[in-house]
Amino acid sequence: MLTSVRIAVLRVSVAVYIAFLTCCVANCQREILTNPDFERLNDKDVPIGWRIYGGGIPESKLLVVKDAHSGERAIRLIDRGPRLRDIKCSIGVYQELPVKAGRWYRASVYAKALARNHERAVALQLTFMPMQKHFAVYIAPPIDGKFHRIQVAGRAPDGAKSVRLYIYTIHYWQSDTIVDCASLTEIPDEIARRLAPLLCWSSTGIMQVRKLNRETPIAVDGKPCAVIVHPAGKSFLRLAKRIQNAVHDATGARLPLIASPKLDRSNPAHDIDRLWRWRARMNHPNIIAIGNMLNNVVIERLYWNRYAFADSLFPGDGNYVIRTVCEPYNFHRKQNVIVLAASDVTGLQKCIREFSTLITKWREGGALTVPYTLIVSPRRVMHKVHEQFLNEIRTGKREPPADFTRFIAFGREYLRTGELGYAELAKRVLLACWRRYFREPRYRLTCTGALTVKTYRGSMLWRFDNFG
């Protein structure tokens, strides 16, 4: 039987594999660009080796600045032109260099965004000539005063003689961006073959493995590091106080209580931070959310993002679910949510009684840390058809299908039942999909009807986050 530890290991092992290959790419490179760091200038203060793109109006400017990622100089692209689809309103630089047909190339820059009015205001683009085959990505790092690496990859088509690397603003929008440390390198064949499923979509994968955050501190050294968010009403307030008292009795820490109506539905994490700071506490608190999506905005946010299922129908009258949601989207890094979910008050009473019992088991002195938890009561067993399907895969009688819709379905059943067999099925199907992309790097899932690519993207998000 697949354990939660093995589920976590899958995510780490896949990430480490891709990161290792990415490091291999970085270590096998030979820089193709001339003056990639913009350090050398001509008599017109234009970086040597680079040509100006656009810049036909005063509002579009290219400046050489000393705010660099490395070295002494970088370029600053300022586009304040009118909202016209005219190339002269753009500003940027480019180089054209010889390439070998059939080989893979990767371009990258470090960029700091000072201002922009659209995510597509600046672009990094490879254009293979003479067929003008484009591979592009938008330069849209967070506006946080830091440099971020942006990269794009593409394969030189048959007959390609050269490639143009463009760094430029999109003339329909306005932006102010600093760019430094440009790079264009050829990816060795042995690495390109392994990275083909990523390179086909202009990517070389993750640059750093993300550490799993499966444990949730509630109290440390007798001090709270979590809040309790409860629905409005006296009955729910009493239930929230039961959790508060249980934690206080176990650790000496008294968790703050926050009523759900005090939080904004679209971004409850922001309001929780604001209320947390009023109490002179630092960092982002973990959250214990009780109720369901109809009466608790935290659970509602998780519900629409497919992290948690809790409404008037599930888990049903008198039933409950205790679930850890690890670093959900739209919340903060290292911020987990413990969901105590029920469809009615009776189920919630049982849930809180069970959780209070577990608190005494998990506490260590003045500390309380909740391990990754998924408890569904009453326990739901695996469907016999699915159990037989899993056994046939285990014994080698059949291969797992490379069907992403099956991955979504089995992942959903795991979160609704807590049955690890569904998690194992989801894992095996996911790995089959992974192997398919190595056989068919350009395989594309076609969605029809009401099922859109966005639906798949959202479903994929929470399933990767929850169990690898």
Secondary structure as UniProt FT lines:
FT   HELIX           4..27
FT   TURN            36..37
FT   TURN            43..44
FT   TURN            48..49
FT   STRAND          51..54
FT   TURN            58..59
FT   STRAND          60..65
FT   STRAND          74..79
FT   HELIX           87..89
FT   STRAND          91..98
FT   TURN            101..102
FT   STRAND          104..116
FT   TURN            119..120
FT   STRAND          122..129
FT   TURN            130..132
FT   STRAND          133..138
FT   STRAND          148..155
FT   TURN            158..159
FT   STRAND          162..169
FT   TURN            171..172
FT   STRAND          175..187
FT   HELIX           189..199
FT   TURN            200..202
FT   STRAND          216..220
FT   TURN            221..222
FT   STRAND          223..224
FT   STRAND          226..230
FT   HELIX           234..251
FT   STRAND          257..259
FT   HELIX           260..262
FT   HELIX           268..278
FT   TURN            279..280
FT   STRAND          286..291
FT   TURN            293..295
FT   HELIX           297..304
FT   TURN            305..306
FT   TURN            317..318
FT   STRAND          320..325
FT   TURN            329..330
FT   TURN            333..334
FT   STRAND          337..342
FT   HELIX           345..362
FT   STRAND          363..364
FT   TURN            365..366
FT   STRAND          367..370
FT   STRAND          374..377
FT   HELIX           384..394
FT   TURN            395..396
FT   HELIX           404..417
FT   HELIX           420..439
FT   TURN            441..442
FT   TURN            449..450
FT   HELIX           453..467
//
